[in-house]
Amino acid sequence: MSAAGGRGGGCPRLRPAPGSLAAAAAALCLVAAASVCTAGAAPMSREEKQRLGNQVLEMFDHAYGNYMEHAYPADELMPLTCRGRVRGQEPSRGDVDDALGKFSLTLIDSLDTLVVLNKTKEFEDAVRKVLRDVNLDNDVVVSVFETNIRVLGGLLGGHSLAIMLREKGEHMQWYSDELLQMAKQLGYKLLPAFNTTSGLPYPRINLKFGIRKPEARTGTETDTCTACAGTLILEFAALSRFTGATIFEEYARKALDFLWEKRQRSSNLVGVTINIHTGDWVRKDSGVGAGIDSYYEYLLKAYVLLGDDSFLERFNTHYDAIMRYISQPPLLLDVHIHKPMLNARTWMDALLAFFPGLQVLKGDIRPAIETHEMLYQVIKKHNFLPEAFTTDFRVHWAQHPLRPEFAESTYFLYKATGDPYYLEVGKTLIENLNKYARVPCGFAAMKDVRTGSHEDRMDSFFLAEMFKYLYLLFAEKEDIIFDIEDYIFTTEAHLLPLWLSTTNRSASRKNGTSEYTELDDSNFDWTCPNAQLLFPNDPLYAQSIREPLKNVVDKSCPRGIIRVEESFRSGAKPPLRARDFMATNPEHLEILKKMGVSLIHLKDGRVQLVQHAIQAASSVDAEDGLRFMQEMIELSSQQQKEQQLPPRAVQIVSHPFFGRVVLTAGPAQFGLDLSKHKETRGFVASSKPYNGCSELTNPEAVMGKIALIQRGQCMFAEKARNIQNAGAIGGIVIDDNEGSSSDTAPLFQMAGDGKDTDDITIPMLFLFSKEGSIILDALREYEEVEVLLSDKARDRDPELESEEQPAPENEAQNQSAEPLAAVPQTVGLGDGDPAGESPAPSPPEPSSPADTHHATRVGPSEQTSRPTETPETAPLDQECPDATDGDRGPREEQPETEVDGSGSSGWATKATPIDSILADWNEDIEAFEMMEKDEL
């Protein structure tokens, strides 16, 4: 977000001629701060503002200094282990790693922050390091979106301030536009991504080999997010304006034009993901958060920077739809683009925190104040903004990767209102960062805002944005060595000069095929806010908007952190958290009894928790018991909805099976992800001890093989570490519950042990007893059994199969191969945690402590598995979550072995007639298409 152009209470509400510098300035007129300062909060003294500004500088030095000392030239710092994160040398984090391109990401992303913070010497040194060390020709697949906003934007922001310093005559006198040349080189490397019929870019590209070449390992994607394709125009247009090469701006404009044409015409909304070849919407929910956010931001800012009226008209059309359908003050809830009166989900993600700042830029201050205040109340409850939270302000996704969007909106609201209340908000952000996120080697992301646990992660945007906005919030004009109003901020807070609006302009192309209908003229009136309109002679205007929202979120502090601190100070033990609960821990069971919670063992091995508040030792204990049950329900619900992984396959490929026996296997939430990596193939060997709970006594037997381990007596992660240390290349955990089978039991998935499991790098799968006995029987009969661990069964090897002797006729008749059914899943840690062994049905709401006659029940919950670290944004009302596999479209069904009761010929299989399989597939596809139509 950006504050650019002059401020004043008398901004004219006229739209100047496109392309003029006045167009850029007038679009961003902000309210005069001094004349409308509200009396809701006591003014902050200049000394206090200076102290907080200096504190921000010290915090930046702590983060940046540790990156340079412990991580550079790696892309990012791992602040818990004090080392650099290098792509390929650390366990994959999935799409999150697509931002890493082995190009010293954090250094490039921090360049213009150094200048804003008046660290010109460090800036000059950093530029020299970039020119000397950074290579943009690496054989690595990166996100086009992230590389554009972080690296291309960082280089252009660095160039913008380098030439500013050079013109002042004090610094950078040696600089000859080298950063711009690097930006141009990177721009040309990104251009092949636009080689689609629609003009929308591929989501990923190989920096060295581009798209579609065999060496590129990318170019097969079909979908991209709206923000990914619509957040290019500022950087690409600036590159064209700086260099005179118009091709970059033309490609970015074409992508924006296509998205505009594909908007849903009746609602004027866009979906989250779109097919880059056909233009069909893949995900049809719409909001202002993840997947769409910066598309709206760049439409308004493209008008500011480029002076093209069509971008403003598009933004106003979308904004009218947002305020009509998505805005439900103070909430911003996703809706369906075809049925915009229907909410698509009951939770909000943290990325929407940028929207109040965009509304300030738009001039719509009242809803900006409302949403910002709601978000601040959530932060006061949890210390940070959770990655997602529900409409009743409970945690939905507990992570917080130190996102800067809320600080961004706080800065713009302060600039627009001058209300010292927002200085106090910024002070709170500084205190929370230092108290909860600061570690010896930098600042660590929060893995769970409820518990205060950390993640070994410090993203580059933390230095690019957070410190920039916080410093500007407290800085006086004379504290900044240049006029910040002469620049516009990109979505990554990189600075681009407004004078680009009149430089190397390509022909302005209005979209002649589009009609702007049903527009409220007030949208245009609000383009340049007027102090008389925003604050009608009322110095308490902002406070009057905030006041009704003070109690919208429960004011109680997050007990998981605050109460723990108080307990330790008083010498008492902190209350038991659901995440820490172990059903085999006698002390935990005693605490449950004190809280009025009973543990019931069911016949099938599951456990169930029931609370009777009347049986609690005290009212305080009853309250703790209620909180414990609520946490258990929340964790159970979270894992059911967000953490389900698809089934995996164990395929026996050695003689005499040759790939015909495929066993349904449960996945693990740790170790090598078989859906993103090549399958693991190897011979199996039993570990000793068989439970794998201590150092193996037969490491020579499992070295280079896939170890077989029995479930029980310790955590799954502990078993994995022990066999990995012995040299195993994978592991199969076999259920010790005799007779259990995937035919009758929900699919089981293994969770971690509540600790960091990044050290586990081998694949781990789980087999029920019946499927596991097939491998054990084969091992006893044939001594050498080779298996394939994969995300789905592979085709049989014809060369190996040709060596096979013909099977007896009666054996062939007992063989079968059926597709894997979509089954519910269970998450568990191991037999050390019986509560993590069984499915978690949707429990009823817990009773209040005062309700002495009503019992609260929660099903056997897998409460100890970790929260999802790369949260997805699929709508909660999706009726058939297994019908598609991510964004790859309908997933092939996976074969499974059906074992007969005797077990003697349990690995024998036969082929189901192809006509039957095709008929089932067609029926599933028709049902999915019908469901999709019904949803729309």
N, C-alpha and C positions, 0 to 999 in steps of 0.2 A: 504494500500500500504506500501511497505517497502523498505528502503535502507539498504542493508546488504552486507557484504563482503567488500574487500578493494577497494579503488579508485585509478585510475592512468591512465595517458595517454597511457601507453603501454600495456593495457590489451590484452592478447593473445586471438585470435579469434578461439579457439579450444574448443571442448566440452570434458571435463574431464570424467573420468570413473564415472558411476552412483554410488551414495552412498557415495562418498568421500566428505569430508568437502570442498574440492576444488570445487566440483560441485556446492555446495551452494554458495560459495563465488564468483566463476567466473561468474555465471549467472547474478549477480547483480553488476558487476563492473560499476561504474559511472565515468563520466568524471572528471578529476582533476579540481577543481574549481579555484584554484589560478592561474593556467597557462593560462586559457582562459577567464578570467574576461573581459566582454565586456565593451566598453567605452560608451555605450548608456546612462547610468545613472551614476551620480556622486557617488563614493563610499560612503557608510554610515559609519560614524565614530563609533569606538568601544563604545564610550560613548552613542551615540544614540541607538545603538543596545542593550546595557545594559539597557537603560531606557525603551525601548519597551519590553524587556524581563521581567523587573520588573513589567511593566504594565499588562502583561499577567498573571503574578503570582497574582497580586491584583485582577484581574477579576476572576480568578479561585477561589480565596478565597471568593469572593462575591457570586459566584454561589454555591460552595460546602458548604460554611458556612451556607447559608440560607437553603439549602436542609437539612443539619444536624439539624438545629435549628427548622425549621418549618414543615419538612416533614418526616424525618426519624422516624420509620422504613418503611414508605410507599415506594412504588416503585419510584415515581417521585414527583417533586415539582410542584405545581401550583403557579407560581410566582405572578400572579395578586391578588389572594386571600390569599396568604401566608399560604397555607396548603398543606398537602400531597394528592396525587392522589391514592386512594385505589380502586382496582377493585371491582365493585359491589356497591360502595358507591357514585359513581358519574354517571351521565348519560352516557350511552354507546356511544363510538365513533366508533363502528364497529371494523374493522380489526386492527385499530391502537392499541386498547386495548389488542390485543393478545400478546403483548410484556410484559404485566404486569402479574406477577405470585405470588404476595405477597411474594417476596423474596428479598426486599430491592435492587431493580434493579440498581438504580443510584449508590449506595455505591459499589456494586460489579463491576460495569462498570468503576468505577473511581480508582480502586486499583492501577494499574500500572501507571496511570497518576500521582499519588502522588509521586512515586519514580522518574519518569522522571523529575518532577518539584522540585526534591531534598527535598521533604517533608517526610523524613524518619520517623520522630516521628508520624506524622499524619497517615502514612501508617501502622505503627505498631498498633496504636490504631484502625484503620479501620479493620485490619485483626482480631483483638480480637473481635470486634463487630460482624463481619460476623460469626465467629465461635460460638459466644454466642447466637446471635439472629436469624440468618437466618434459615428458615425451608424450605426444598425442597419437602416436602410431602403434599402440599396443594391440596385441591379438587378444582382445577381451570384448565380450558382449555387454553393452551398457544400455541403460534407459535413455531414449531420445529426450524425453521430458526432463529428467533429472540432469542430464548432461547439459541441456540447453539452459535451464534456469540457474544451475550452480556453477558450471564451468564456463560456458560461453558468456553468461551474465556476469560472472566474476571477472573474467578477462576484460569485458567491455566496461564494467564499473571501475576496474583498476586503471584502464586506459583513460577514462573520462577524468578521473581525479589526477592522474599523472600529468596530463596536458594542462590541467588547471594549475597544478603546482609549478609546472615548467613556465607557464605564462607569468606567474607571480615573480619568477626570477630568483627564488631562493633554493629550491630543491629540483631534482630530476632534470637538471640541465643537460645531462648526457642522453636523456631518453629520446628515441627516434621512432616511436610508434611500434615498438616490438610487440607489445601485448596485443595491439590491434592485428598485427600480422599473424600471431598465434590464433586469435579469434577467427580470422578469415580462414586459416587452415582448418580449424575445427568445424567451421560452418560448412565448408565443402565436404568434410567427412560425414556430416549429418544429412546432406542433401539426398543421397541415394535412398534414404528412408521414405521419401515422398514419392517413390516410383510405384504408385498405385493408381487405379482407374479413377478413384474418387479425389485424389489429392491429399487425403488424410495420411499421415505418416505411419509407418510401422512403429510399434511401441519400442522395439529394440534394434540395435545396429552394432555390428562389429567394427571397431575403430580402424582396424587394419584392412579387413576384407569386405566391409560393407554389408550387402544384403544378398541372400540366396546362393552365393558361392558355397561349394561344399565346405570350404574352410571357415565360412562365416558362422556356422552353427546357429543361424537365425534366419528369419524371412519366411517362416511358415505360419506365423501368427495371423489370425483373422480379425481380432478385436483390439480396440484400444479404448481408453477412457476419454470422456469429453474434454476434461482438463488437459490430458496428455496431448491431444491434437489442437486444443484451442489456447494453449499457453506458450505460444512461440512468437507472436507478432512483435512484441516489444524488442526482444533480443535480435530477431532476424531483421526487423526494419531498421533498428539502430546500426546493425552491421552494414546494411545497404547504405544508410545515410553517411556513415563514417567513411566507407570505402568507395562508394559510387557504383558498386556491383548490385544492380537492382534485383538479381535473381532470388536473393534470400527473402526480401520483402514480398516478392510475387508469390513464392511458394507458401509462405505463412498466410498471406491474404486468401489464397485459394482454399486452404484448409478451413479458415474461418467462414468463408463463403459457403462451403459445403455443409458445415454444421448448421449454419443459419437456415439453409434451404431444407434441411432435414428436421427442423424443429417440429413438434407436434402443433399443427396449425390451429386447432381449436383452443388449446390451452397456452400456446406459445412457450412451452417448457421443453427442455431437452432431457434425455435419459443419461444414465451414468456411463454405459459402455455402448459402443457402436461398431458395426462390422466395417472395416476399412475398405472393403471391396464393393459391397452392395449398398452400404449406407443404412442397412436395417438396424434398428435399435435392439441390442442384445439384452441389456437391462433397462427396463422401462420405468424405474423409479427415479424421482427427480428431487433434488434438494439444493442446498448451498454448501454442503460439506464435501467430504472426500469424493473424488472422481469428477466433480463439476466446478468446484469453488473458483479456481483461478481463471476459468473460461469467462465468467461474468466480470471478474476483476480486469481482465485484459481488454474486454470490449470498451469499458469506460476509459481505461488508460490509453488505449490505442487512439481514441479520439483526442485525448489530451496531448499525446506526443506527436501524432501525425496530422491532426486537424481535419480528419475526414468525418463529415456529419453522419455518414451511414453507420459508423460504429456507435455513435451516441444514440441514434434512433433504434438500433438493435438492442443496446443495453436498456434503454427505457422501456422497450416492448417486453423484454424479459423481466425487468424489475417490476413492472406492473403486474405480471403473472405471479412473481414471487410473493409480492405483498397481498395478492388476491387469494392465493392458495396455500403457500408454504408457511408464510408468517402467521403464527398464532400466538401473539405477544404474551409472555416474553419468549415463547418457544419458536423454533424453526424446525418443522417436521417434514420429512420426505413424503411425497405423494406419488401417485401413479400419473404418468403424463396423459393417459387417455381418460382417466377418471380422477381429475385433480381434487375432487372433494373427498377422496378416499385416502386416508393415511397409509403409507407403505410400511411404516415401522413405528415402534413405540419408544425409540431411543434416538439420541443425537450423538454425532461424533465431534471430537475436539476441534477438527479443522474449521468448523463453522465459526469459530471464535474470531476469524478475520472479518466477518461480515459487518459487525458494527463499524469498523474502520472504513469499509467500503461505503456504508451508508452515510458516514460523515463526509466522505468525498462527494457523494451524491447530493448531500445537503439535507437528508432526511434524518434529523437528529433524534427525534423522540423515540422511534423504535430502536435506534442505536443505543440509546441510554438504557432502555428496558432490557434488551438482550444482554448487554454488557453487565448490567447489575445482576441478572440471573446467573450468568457465568461466574461472577465474582462470589456470589453466595455459595455456589458449588465448590469453588476453590477454598473458601474459608472452612468448609466442612471437611475437605479431603487434602488440604495443603497444596494440591496441584489439580489441574483439570484432568480427570480420567480420560483415556482415549475414547471412551463412549460412556454415556450415562442415560438412564431412562427418564421418561417424562415425569416420574415422581422422584427424580434426582438420586436414584440409587446407582451404584457402579455397575456398568454393563461390561466394559473392558477396563481392566484395572491399570494398564500400563500408562506411563507418561514419559515420552522420549524427549522431554525438555523442549516442547514446542513453543514457538514465539508468538503465535497468532494473537493470544490474549494481550500480551504486552504491546503488540502493534496497535490494536484497537484502543488500548488505554492511552497510548501516546496521541492518537488522532482525536480522541474525545477531549483530552486536555487542551490540545491546540485549538479545538473548536469552541470550547466553553470557558477555558481558563479556570475551571473549578478546581480548587486545591484538593478536593476529594480524590481526584485521579492521581495526584502525587502520593497520597497515602496508599492508594492501591498499588502503585509502583513500588513503594517502600515495602509493602507486604510481600511482593514477588521477590524482591532482593533478599529479604529475611528468610523466606522459605527455601530459596535456592541455597543459601549458605548453611541453613540449619539441616536440611534434609538431603540435598543432592551433592553437596561438596564433599570430595574425597581427596586424599593426599595428591593424587595425580590428575586432578581436574574436577569435572562435574559428571556424575554418573546418572544416566536415565533411571527412572523409577520402574521397577518391574511390577510393583503393586502399590498403589497409593494408599491402600488400606493398612498394609503392614510396614511400609517404608523400605521394603527390600529393593536392592539395586540391580541394575543390568549393566554389563560391561560394555557400555556404549556411550559415545559422545558424538552426536551427528554434527556434520559441518555447519548445518543451518543454525546451530546454537551460537556459534561465533559470528556467523554472517548476519543474523537478525536480532537475537535476543539482546546482546549488549549494545547494539546500535540504537534500538528503540528505547531501552532503559536509559542510556546516556543522554539521548536527545530529550527525553522526558524531563530531566532535571537540569539540563544545560541552559545557560543564558546565551543570548545571541553572540556575545563576545567570546564565549568559550569555544566556538566552532570557527575554524580558520577560513571558511568559505560560506557563501550564502546557500543554505540548504534548500531555499525556496526556488532556486534555479534548476532543480533536478526533480525527477520523478523516480520513485522507488519501484523496482520490479517486484514480483511476488517473492523473490528471495532477498529483497531489500537491497539490491544493487542499484547504484545511482546512474541514471542516464540524463544528460543535459537537455533541457527543454528547447535549446536552440536547434536541435535536430529537426524540429518541425518545419524549418524553412531551408533545410540543407538537402541537396541531391534528391529532391522529391520526384518520385515516380508519378505517372499520370494517375490522378485520383479516379477510382473506378467505383461509382455507385452501383449498387445491385439493382439493376433495372427490372428484374423479374419478381422482386418481392414487393409486397404491399404491407404497409404498416397500418393495421386496422385496430379499432377499438382502443385507441390510446387516450388516456386522460391528459389533457393539456398541462395539468399541474406538474406532470413529470418533467416537462421542459422548464417550467417556472422555477423548479427546485434545483436546476442545474448549478446555479450560482447562489448559494444561500445568502439571505439578508438578515442581519441581526435583529431587525425590527420584527421579522416574521418568526424567527426561531425563538426569540426571547421577548415576548410582548410586554416590555416594561416590567418584567418580573425577575428580579435577581435570584429568586429561589426556584427558577424554572426547572433546572436539572434535578435539584433535590426533590421537588414535588413529584417528579416522574419516578425517582428511585424509591421513595419512601414506601409505597404500597408493596414493593417487592422485597422488602427487608426480611419478611418471614416466608418467602416463597420456598426457601430451602430450610430444612431443619438447622437451627443455629448451633446444635451440639457439635463439638469437635470430634474428629475421627478417633474413636476410643482406642483403635488398634495402635495408635502412636502416643497420643497424649496421655491416656490412662496408664499405659505401660511405664512412661516416664515417671508419673506420679507414684505408681506402685513401687518402683525401684527406690524412689526417694523415701518412701515410708517404710520400706523393708518388706512389704507384702508382695506376694506373687501376682503377676499380671493375670487377667482372665484368660481362660483357654480359648484359642481361636479355632474355628472349624478346620482351617487349613493345616493346623499343627496336630490335629487329633489322630491318635493311634489307638485302635481298638484293643491292642494287646498290651498297652501300657497301663499297669494297675493304678498309677497316680492319676492318669486321665480318666479312668473309669470312676475313681473316687470323686473327682471334680464333677463329673456328669451327675453322679448321685446327689451331690450337694446342690446342683442346679435343678434338680427334679427331672433329669433326663434319664430314661431307661434304655438299655441296649437289649434288643430282642433278637435271638438267633433263630433264623428260619430253617426249615428242613432242607432246603436246597443249598445251604451254606451261606446264604446272604444274611445280612444283619439289618435291623430296622431300628430307628431312633424314635422314641416317643417322649414328649415332655408333659408332665403334670405339674403345673405351677404350684399347686397346693402342697406338693411333696418337697419343694425347695426349702433349704435351711433358713432362708430369709428372703425378704422382698428384693434385696439387692441381688442375691443369688438367682432368684426367679427371673429378674431382668437380664442377668448374664445368660441364663439358659435360653431365654427368648431370643436374645441376640445370636447365640450360638446356633440355634435352630434356623434362624433367618439366614445366617451365613451359609449353613449347610444346604438350604434350599437354593440359594442363589448360586452356589458353586455347582450344585447338581444340574440346575437349569442351564447354567453357562456351558457346561461340558456337553450336555445333550444337544444344544443348539449351535455352539461355535466350535467345538473341538472334535467333532466326529471326523474320523479319517476313513477313507474307503478301505475295503478288505484287500489283503495282499495274497500272494500265491506262493506256495511251495510246490515245485514241480520236480518229480523224480525223473532224471534224464538218463540214468545209467541202465545197463542191461538188467532185466529184460523189459524195462518200462518205457524207455526211449521217449519220455515226455508225455506219455498218455495219462499218467496219474498226477492230478493237480489237486492239492489240498487247500482248503480255505484257511487262511491264516489271519490272525489279528495283528494290526500294526503296532508300532511303538511311537510314543511322542518324543523320542530322543534317538540319537544315532543317525546313521545314513538314511536319508529319505529316498526310498526306492522309486517314488514317483518322479523324482527330479534327477536321478542318477542311473547309470547303467546297472542292470541286474548283477547280482553276485552269484557266482557259480563255484561250487567246490564239493569235495567229499565230506561226509559227516563223520563225527567221532563223538563218543560220549565223554563227558568231562568227569573228573574225579577230584573232589567229591561231586556226586551227581547233582546236588542242589546248587552247586556253583557259588556257595556263600563264603568261601574262603579261598586262599591262594591254591591254584590247581596243583595237584601232585603229579599229573601226567601232561605237563606242557608239551612234551615232544609228540604226544598223540594228537593234540588239537592244533599244533602249529600249522598255519596255512590251510586249516580246514574250518568247517562250520560246526561249531560245538553244539551238542545236545545237552540241555540242562533241564532239571525238574523244577517245577514251580514249588515255592514254599520256603519258609524260614528266614528269608531276607528280601530286601527290595530288588525289583527287577534291575534297576540301574546298577546295584552292587554286583549282581551276577554278570551284567554286561562288562563292567570294568575288569572283573577277575578273568573272564575268558579273553578279553582284549589284551590284557597284560600277558597272557600265556601265548599270544600270537594268533589267536583265531581270527578269521576274516569275516565271521558272522556268527549269529547265535539263534537257536530255536529253543524257546521255552515250552516244555510240554506240561500240560495240566496234571496235577497229582490227584485230582478228583476223578476217580475211576469211573469210566462210562460216560463222561461228559463228551458232548459232540456238538459241532457247529450246526447239525441238523435241528437240534432242539434248544440250544442256548444262544442268547444274543452274542453277536460278534464282540470279542474282548479286545480292548486296546490297552497297552501298557503305558503307564505314565512314569514320570521321573520320580525322584525321591525328595522333591521340594528344594533341592540344591541345584547348582549350575551343572547341567549335563553336557555342556559343550565339549567336554573331554572325550565323550563316547562317540567314536567315528565309524563304528561297524554297524551293519544293519541287524536289527533284532525283530523276530517274528514270534507269534504265540500260536500254538496248536492245542486244541482240546485233546483230551485223552484218547479218544477214538481215532482221530487223525494222526496223533503222535505215535500210536501203536503201529500204524502202517509202516512208518519209517523204521521203528525199532525192530519189527518183525523182518523187514527187508534186510536190515543190517545184520541180524542174526543169521539169515539164510545165505546172503550173498557177500558178506564181509565188507565189500566196498560198494557204497551207495553214494551216487553223485546227485546233488539237487541244485535247483535254480531258485534263488530268492528274487522275486520281482513284484512289480505292482500289478501285473496281470500275466496270464499264461502265455508262453511263447509257442510258436509253431514247432511241431516235432521235427527232429533232425532226420532228413530222409536218408543220409548216408549211414547213420547209426541204425536206423530202423531196417535198412536193407539187410543188415547182418543178423537180424532177429529170426529165430526159428518160428515156424507157424504155430500159433497157439492152438491148444485143443479146442474142439468145437464147443464142448460144454462149458469151458472157461469163458469163451468169448460171449456166450449167452448171458453171463452174469455181469457183464461190463456195462458201464453207463457213463455218460458225461453230460452234465447239466449246467446251465448258466448259474453264476453266483446270484443269489437273491439279495435284494436290498434289505439289510437287516439292521435292527437297532444295535447300538454298541454299548459296551461296558468299559469303563476306564478303571484301572487299578494300579497300585504300586507293587504289589506282591503280597505274599501271605503274612507279611508283617503288618498288613493293614486290611483286615477282613472287610472293613467298610468299603474297601475299594475293589471288591471282587464281583459285584453284581450290578444289574441294570438299575438305573435310578428313575422310577416312575415319577410322573408329575405329582408332587404332594399337595395337599390342601394348604391354605394359608395357616401360619402358626397362630396359636391363641395368645392372648395377652396374659401377662402375669396374674392379673386379677381374676381371670376366668378359671375358677378352681374346678369346674366340672367338665371342662372341655380339654381333650388331649390334642396336642400338636403332633402330627406324624410326618416324618420325612423318610422316604424310601432309602434303601441302601445307596449311599451317595459316594461317588469317587472324588471326595472333596480334596484330596491331596495332590491332584495333578496340577501342573503349572497352568497359568492363564495363557491363552494364545498370544504369541509374541508378534505375529504379523497379521493383525486383525484384518478379516475380509469384511465387505460391506454388503453381503447378500441380504435381501429383505426377509424379515422374520416370517412373513406369510407365504413364503414359497412352499407350494404344496408337495413338491416332489424333489427334495434336495438331491437325491441320487440319480436324477434323470440326466444331469449334465455333470461334466467333470471340469470344474473351474470355468475357464473361458474357451475351452476347446470344443464345445458343442456336445452332442449326445455321445455318451461313452459306450464303447463296446462292452458287451456283457462277458463275464469272465467264467471259464469253465471250472467246475468243481467236481471232485470225486464223491460219488455216493457209495458209502461203505455198507456191505451187507452185515447181517448180524453175526455170522460165524467168525469173521475176522481173518479166516485163513486165506481167502482170496480177496481181501479188502482192497488191494491195489489194482485189481483187474478192471478194465474199462472197455466201453464200446462207444461207437459214435452214434449220436442222435441223428435221425434223418434230417438232411439240410432243409427240406421243405418245412419241417416243424419249427426249426430254429428261425427261419426267415419269417414264418407266420407270426411267431412270438415277437420278433423284432418289429415287424410292421404294426402289430397291435399296440406295442409300447409307444412307437413313434406317433401313431394316431392319437393315443391317449394324451401324450405330452402336448401335441399341437392343440388338441381340444382344450386342455387345461390352460394353455397360453391364451387362447382366444377368450375363454371365460374370464380370465384375469383381466384382460383388457376391456 
